[in-house]
């Protein structure tokens, strides 16, 4: 196995790890938001979440897209019938989704104060969005050079 292919597999493993964590943490965040809304409705108090619910849904979608991208990328490393340009396009879309989710959640987070465990999940979602972005941006040229040599 060539060094570039081995590096690609290692990067894909990190991409899958970050995507799965992003998906899990953002789904947990969505569940917490729903629970907080139920409490607000029960006590008939206004909840001021702003764009947080929709931003959290988008982060969950981004995590799911990252998992799909990682699995297709792993398949593309072993199956030569899968065109490498399709894998690069999926990676580019994943990078766009990661940066959009990270920036969106960071902007929404800047308008909130402290909120305990809820903010910890929120910050983890932001962090794993950017970690997924970094790994995906590293993967794109790696795919290009690995396929070019093959």
Secondary structure, DSSP 8 states (H G I E B T S, - for coil): --HHHHHHHHHHHHHHHHHHHHHHHHHHHHHHHHHHHHHHHHTT-----TTHHHHHHHHHHHHHHHHHHHHHHHHHHH-TTS-HHHHHHHHHHHHHHHHHHHHHHHHHHHT----THHHHHHHHHHHHHHHHHHHHHHHHHHHHHHHHH-
